[in-house]
């Protein structure tokens, strides 16, 4: 198919890491059918997207925080670029980029204006800030022609807070990009590789290993996790906690007592951010993910694809990926006591754990295989083309 025959499709996020991580592989796939341009603030991640996905990119500075003057400038630059390039479809995936690009696309007369809500900020806020965020999302939805919650939980919140009266459609079974289950596959890591990594991390052969992957901040439930684990360690010494992710002390910092336990407890192994988390899943027995809020967490799907059962909180996304008693267990958020009880059950009840483990990978493959998600999105684009053809 010649490039000139392909309609232009712009994919937009506020920061480039969202395009780089969240849409990995998807942009290259879609570029077979559309002339794709990735738009975000500048950065190395945007360069990486251009090189890996083989698409055009455009950098426009978009602030994550509310910044009226900079936001107006970004809105103008987006409008100017859309007016010049006249894409057929503009599809945004993060809050600020969504608001500005939907406004700009409407002003520029772009026929198909799509936004995917990958997670909602306002349900966890209150007061004036919550009201402002709700107004912003309502404006975004008014300017968009089509709205896509990433999962059923996000859809429920959009309805509950009356964000829009437009139809809300979840693509495939949810999640923005699905999971490459041939990449996240435990069979790729031999027992000798696992033993070598365990030795490097001072994990004994008989240790039960819980793993957490994500930012080490309060919103991810790290304070509760560390409290629960420290208590467990008093009774069960052959248990380790592997923390894979950066400590972000400037944003949503952990409690001082939490940091103190992380530093002093030798059974807690904190290794920071890792470009490839698969080897660490491969040496672990279960994922523990006590987050307060998510859209549709990739980590839970990645762990499942690697054959790990999970302990997750009863929040959006997590309670869609995990089915109670099948591939994991669901607990209330912000409850260290219940978390501790469930972690102990994973350690002591071998039959229960084995049953969860048997289902973990297959449940991800059947619902979230990456190519199925890509094909469902492509099908949606094509359906919208037919629907809006008369307006072009």
C-alpha positions as CSV (number, residue, x, y, z in Angstrom):
1,X,0.0,0.0,0.0
2,X,1.5,3.4,-1.0
3,X,2.0,6.0,1.6
4,X,0.0,8.6,-0.4
5,X,-3.1,6.3,-0.3
6,X,-3.1,6.0,3.5
7,X,-5.2,8.3,5.6
8,X,-3.3,10.3,8.2
9,X,-3.8,9.2,11.9
10,X,-2.2,11.1,14.7
11,X,-1.6,9.4,18.1
12,X,-1.0,11.9,20.9
13,X,0.2,11.7,24.5
14,X,1.4,14.4,26.9
15,X,4.9,12.9,27.5
16,X,6.8,10.7,25.0
17,X,7.3,7.8,27.4
18,X,3.5,7.1,27.1
19,X,3.9,6.6,23.4
20,X,7.1,4.6,23.9
21,X,5.9,2.3,26.6
22,X,2.1,2.1,26.3
23,X,1.9,1.8,22.6
24,X,5.0,-0.3,21.9
25,X,4.6,-2.2,18.6
26,X,1.0,-0.9,18.1
27,X,2.1,2.1,16.1
28,X,4.2,0.0,13.7
29,X,1.3,-2.4,13.2
30,X,-1.1,0.5,12.5
31,X,1.3,2.2,10.2
32,X,0.6,-0.6,7.7
33,X,-2.9,0.8,7.3
34,X,-2.6,4.5,8.1
35,X,0.1,7.2,7.8
36,X,0.9,7.4,11.5
37,X,2.4,10.4,13.3
38,X,3.2,10.2,17.0
39,X,2.9,13.6,18.9
40,X,4.1,14.5,22.4
41,X,6.4,16.7,24.3
42,X,10.0,16.3,23.1
43,X,12.4,13.8,24.6
44,X,14.6,10.7,23.9
45,X,11.5,8.5,24.2
46,X,10.0,10.3,21.1
47,X,13.2,9.7,19.2
48,X,13.0,6.0,20.2
49,X,9.4,5.8,19.0
50,X,10.3,7.1,15.6
51,X,13.2,4.7,15.2
52,X,11.5,1.5,16.6
53,X,8.0,2.0,15.2
54,X,9.1,3.5,11.8
55,X,6.7,6.4,12.0
56,X,6.8,10.2,11.8
57,X,6.9,12.1,15.0
58,X,6.2,15.7,16.0
59,X,7.3,17.3,19.3
60,X,5.0,19.9,20.8
61,X,5.5,20.9,24.5
62,X,2.5,19.9,26.6
63,X,2.7,20.5,30.4
64,X,1.3,17.7,32.6
65,X,0.2,20.2,35.2
66,X,-2.4,22.9,34.7
67,X,-0.4,25.9,33.3
68,X,-2.8,28.4,31.5
69,X,-0.2,30.2,29.3
70,X,1.7,27.1,28.3
71,X,-1.5,25.3,27.7
72,X,-2.8,28.0,25.4
73,X,0.5,27.9,23.5
74,X,0.3,24.1,23.1
75,X,-3.3,24.4,22.0
76,X,-2.4,26.9,19.3
77,X,0.5,24.8,18.1
78,X,-1.6,21.7,17.9
79,X,-4.4,23.6,16.0
80,X,-1.9,25.1,13.6
81,X,-0.3,21.6,12.9
82,X,-3.7,19.9,12.5
83,X,-4.9,22.6,10.2
84,X,-1.8,22.3,8.0
85,X,-1.7,18.4,8.0
86,X,-5.4,17.7,8.0
87,X,-5.3,14.2,9.6
88,X,-8.4,12.0,9.2
89,X,-8.2,10.7,12.8
90,X,-6.7,12.2,16.0
91,X,-6.5,9.8,18.8
92,X,-5.2,10.9,22.3
93,X,-4.4,8.7,25.3
94,X,-3.4,10.9,28.3
95,X,-5.4,13.7,30.2
96,X,-3.8,16.9,29.2
97,X,-2.9,15.8,25.7
98,X,-6.5,14.6,25.4
99,X,-8.0,18.0,26.4
100,X,-5.8,20.1,24.2
101,X,-5.8,17.8,21.1
102,X,-9.6,17.3,21.2
103,X,-10.1,21.1,21.4
104,X,-7.5,21.7,18.6
105,X,-8.9,19.0,16.4
106,X,-12.5,20.3,16.8
107,X,-11.4,23.8,15.9
108,X,-9.4,22.4,12.9
109,X,-12.4,20.5,11.6
110,X,-10.8,17.0,12.0
111,X,-13.6,14.5,11.3
112,X,-12.7,11.7,13.8
113,X,-11.6,12.8,17.2
114,X,-11.0,9.9,19.6
115,X,-9.8,9.8,23.2
116,X,-8.9,6.8,25.4
117,X,-9.2,7.3,29.1
118,X,-6.4,5.1,30.5
119,X,-7.1,6.1,34.0
120,X,-9.0,8.9,35.9
121,X,-7.4,11.3,38.3
122,X,-10.5,13.1,39.7
123,X,-12.1,10.2,41.7
124,X,-9.1,10.3,44.0
125,X,-9.2,14.1,44.4
126,X,-11.6,16.4,46.3
127,X,-12.7,20.0,46.6
128,X,-11.9,22.6,43.9
129,X,-9.2,20.5,42.2
130,X,-11.7,17.7,41.7
131,X,-14.2,20.1,40.2
132,X,-11.6,21.6,37.8
133,X,-10.5,18.1,36.7
134,X,-14.1,17.0,36.1
135,X,-14.8,20.2,34.0
136,X,-11.7,19.5,32.0
137,X,-12.7,15.9,31.2
138,X,-16.3,17.0,30.3
139,X,-14.9,19.6,27.9
140,X,-12.6,17.0,26.4
141,X,-15.5,14.6,25.9
142,X,-17.6,17.4,24.3
143,X,-15.0,18.0,21.7
144,X,-14.3,14.4,21.0
145,X,-16.4,12.4,18.6
146,X,-15.7,9.0,20.3
147,X,-14.8,8.1,23.9
148,X,-13.0,4.9,24.9
149,X,-12.6,3.9,28.6
150,X,-9.7,1.5,28.9
151,X,-11.7,-0.8,31.1
152,X,-15.1,-1.3,32.7
153,X,-14.1,0.3,35.9
154,X,-13.1,3.5,34.1
155,X,-16.4,3.4,32.1
156,X,-18.3,3.1,35.4
157,X,-16.6,6.2,36.8
158,X,-17.2,8.2,33.7
159,X,-20.9,7.4,34.0
160,X,-21.1,7.9,37.7
161,X,-19.5,11.4,37.6
162,X,-21.6,12.3,34.5
163,X,-18.6,13.2,32.5
164,X,-20.3,12.6,29.2
165,X,-23.6,11.3,27.7
166,X,-21.9,10.0,24.6
167,X,-21.6,6.2,24.1
168,X,-18.6,4.7,25.9
169,X,-16.9,1.7,24.2
170,X,-14.2,-0.6,25.7
171,X,-12.0,-2.0,22.9
172,X,-11.6,-5.8,23.1
173,X,-11.5,-6.8,26.8
174,X,-9.9,-3.6,27.9
175,X,-6.3,-2.4,28.1
176,X,-4.7,0.0,25.6
177,X,-2.1,-2.3,24.0
178,X,-2.6,-5.9,25.3
179,X,0.3,-8.1,26.2
180,X,2.8,-9.8,23.9
181,X,2.6,-13.2,25.5
182,X,5.4,-14.6,23.4
183,X,7.7,-11.9,25.0
184,X,6.3,-12.3,28.5
185,X,6.8,-16.1,28.7
186,X,8.4,-17.9,31.6
187,X,9.8,-20.6,29.3
188,X,12.3,-18.0,28.0
189,X,14.2,-18.2,31.3
190,X,16.1,-21.4,32.2
191,X,16.5,-22.7,35.7
192,X,20.2,-22.0,35.5
193,X,19.4,-18.3,34.6
194,X,17.0,-18.1,37.5
195,X,19.4,-19.7,39.9
196,X,22.1,-17.2,38.9
197,X,19.9,-14.2,39.4
198,X,18.7,-15.5,42.7
199,X,22.2,-15.9,43.9
200,X,23.0,-12.4,42.7
201,X,20.1,-11.0,44.8
202,X,20.9,-13.2,47.8
203,X,17.6,-15.2,47.4
204,X,17.8,-18.8,48.7
205,X,16.4,-21.7,46.7
206,X,13.6,-22.3,49.3
207,X,12.6,-18.7,49.7
208,X,9.0,-17.6,48.7
209,X,9.4,-14.4,46.7
210,X,6.7,-11.8,46.4
211,X,7.4,-9.2,43.7
212,X,6.1,-5.6,43.3
213,X,6.7,-3.7,40.1
214,X,6.0,0.0,39.8
215,X,6.9,3.3,41.3
216,X,7.6,3.2,45.0
217,X,5.1,5.8,46.1
218,X,2.2,6.0,48.6
219,X,-0.5,5.7,45.9
220,X,0.8,2.3,45.0
221,X,0.1,1.0,48.5
222,X,3.8,0.6,49.4
223,X,3.3,1.8,53.0
224,X,0.7,-1.0,53.6
225,X,2.8,-3.5,51.7
226,X,6.0,-2.9,53.7
227,X,4.0,-2.9,57.0
228,X,2.4,-6.3,56.1
229,X,5.6,-7.8,54.9
230,X,7.6,-6.7,57.9
231,X,5.0,-8.4,60.2
232,X,5.1,-11.6,58.0
233,X,8.9,-11.7,58.4
234,X,8.5,-12.0,62.1
235,X,6.9,-15.4,61.7
236,X,8.1,-16.6,58.3
237,X,11.8,-16.0,57.6
238,X,12.0,-17.8,54.3
239,X,10.1,-15.1,52.5
240,X,11.5,-12.3,50.4
241,X,10.0,-9.1,48.9
242,X,11.4,-7.9,45.6
243,X,10.7,-4.2,44.8
244,X,11.3,-3.4,41.2
245,X,10.8,0.3,40.5
246,X,12.1,3.8,41.2
247,X,11.7,5.6,44.5
248,X,10.1,8.9,43.8
249,X,10.6,11.0,46.9
250,X,9.5,14.3,45.4
251,X,6.0,13.0,44.3
252,X,3.8,11.2,46.8
253,X,6.6,10.2,49.1
254,X,6.6,7.2,51.3
255,X,6.3,7.5,55.1
256,X,9.6,7.7,57.0
257,X,9.0,4.5,58.9
258,X,8.4,2.7,55.5
259,X,11.7,3.9,54.2
260,X,13.4,2.8,57.4
261,X,12.0,-0.7,57.1
262,X,13.0,-1.0,53.4
263,X,16.6,0.0,54.4
264,X,16.9,-2.2,57.5
265,X,15.0,-5.4,56.6
266,X,17.4,-7.7,54.7
267,X,14.5,-9.7,53.3
268,X,13.4,-6.7,51.3
269,X,15.3,-6.4,48.1
270,X,14.9,-3.0,46.3
271,X,16.6,-2.9,42.9
272,X,15.2,0.3,41.4
273,X,14.0,0.7,37.8
274,X,14.7,-2.1,35.4
275,X,14.4,-2.0,31.6
276,X,13.4,-5.7,31.5
277,X,11.3,-6.9,34.3
278,X,10.8,-10.5,33.0
279,X,13.8,-12.1,34.7
280,X,12.5,-10.8,38.1
281,X,9.0,-12.2,37.4
282,X,10.7,-15.5,36.5
283,X,12.3,-15.9,39.9
284,X,9.2,-14.8,41.9
285,X,6.2,-16.8,43.2
286,X,3.5,-14.2,43.3
287,X,2.8,-10.5,42.4
288,X,1.6,-8.2,45.1
289,X,0.1,-5.0,43.8
290,X,-1.9,-3.0,46.5
291,X,-2.4,0.1,44.5
292,X,-5.0,2.8,45.4
293,X,-6.0,3.6,41.8
294,X,-5.2,2.4,38.3
295,X,-6.6,2.6,34.8
296,X,-5.7,-0.9,33.5
297,X,-2.3,-1.9,34.9
298,X,0.1,-3.6,32.6
299,X,2.1,-5.0,35.5
300,X,-0.7,-7.3,36.5
301,X,-1.1,-8.6,33.0
302,X,2.7,-9.0,32.6
303,X,2.9,-11.0,35.8
304,X,0.0,-13.2,34.8
305,X,1.6,-13.9,31.4
306,X,4.7,-14.9,33.3
307,X,2.6,-17.4,35.2
308,X,2.3,-15.5,38.5
309,X,-0.9,-15.3,40.5
310,X,-1.5,-11.9,42.1
311,X,-2.8,-10.1,45.1
312,X,-4.5,-6.9,43.9
313,X,-6.8,-4.3,45.4
314,X,-10.4,-3.9,44.4
315,X,-9.8,-1.0,42.0
316,X,-10.4,-0.3,38.3
317,X,-8.4,-2.6,36.0
318,X,-7.1,-4.9,38.7
319,X,-10.5,-6.3,39.5
320,X,-11.1,-7.0,35.8
321,X,-7.8,-8.8,35.2
322,X,-7.9,-10.8,38.4
323,X,-10.8,-13.2,39.1
324,X,-11.1,-14.1,42.7
325,X,-9.9,-17.6,43.4
326,X,-9.0,-18.2,39.8
327,X,-5.8,-16.4,39.0
328,X,-5.4,-14.4,42.2
329,X,-7.2,-12.7,45.0
330,X,-8.8,-9.2,45.4
331,X,-8.5,-7.2,48.7
332,X,-9.7,-3.8,49.9
333,X,-7.2,-1.0,49.3
334,X,-5.3,0.7,52.2
335,X,-5.8,-2.3,54.4
336,X,-2.4,-3.7,55.6
337,X,-4.1,-6.3,57.8
338,X,-6.1,-8.0,55.0
339,X,-3.0,-7.8,52.8
340,X,-0.9,-9.6,55.4
341,X,-3.5,-12.4,55.8
342,X,-3.6,-13.0,52.0
343,X,0.2,-12.9,51.6
344,X,0.4,-15.5,54.4
345,X,-2.2,-17.7,52.7
346,X,-0.1,-17.6,49.5
347,X,3.0,-18.7,51.5
348,X,1.4,-21.5,53.5
349,X,-1.4,-22.9,51.3
350,X,0.6,-24.7,48.5
351,X,-2.5,-26.2,46.9
352,X,-4.3,-22.9,46.7
353,X,-1.3,-21.2,45.2
354,X,-0.8,-24.0,42.6
355,X,-4.4,-23.7,41.5
356,X,-4.0,-20.0,40.9
357,X,-0.7,-20.5,39.2
358,X,-2.2,-23.0,36.7
359,X,-4.8,-20.4,35.5
360,X,-2.6,-17.3,35.6
361,X,-1.0,-17.4,32.1
362,X,-3.9,-18.9,30.2
363,X,-6.3,-16.3,31.5
364,X,-4.1,-13.5,30.1
365,X,-3.6,-15.2,26.7
366,X,-7.3,-15.8,26.3
367,X,-8.3,-12.2,27.0
368,X,-5.4,-9.8,26.4
369,X,-3.2,-11.2,23.7
370,X,-1.7,-8.2,22.0
371,X,-2.5,-8.9,18.4
372,X,-6.2,-9.3,19.3
373,X,-6.2,-5.8,20.9
374,X,-4.5,-4.3,17.8
375,X,-6.9,-6.0,15.4
376,X,-9.9,-4.8,17.5
377,X,-8.6,-1.2,17.4
378,X,-8.0,-1.3,13.6
379,X,-11.5,-2.7,13.2
380,X,-12.8,0.3,15.2
381,X,-10.9,2.8,13.0
382,X,-12.3,1.2,9.9
383,X,-15.8,1.3,11.3
384,X,-15.5,5.0,12.2
385,X,-14.2,5.7,8.7
386,X,-17.4,4.3,7.2
387,X,-19.6,6.1,9.7
388,X,-18.0,9.5,9.2
389,X,-17.4,9.2,5.5
390,X,-20.4,11.4,4.7
391,X,-18.9,14.3,6.7
392,X,-15.5,14.4,4.9
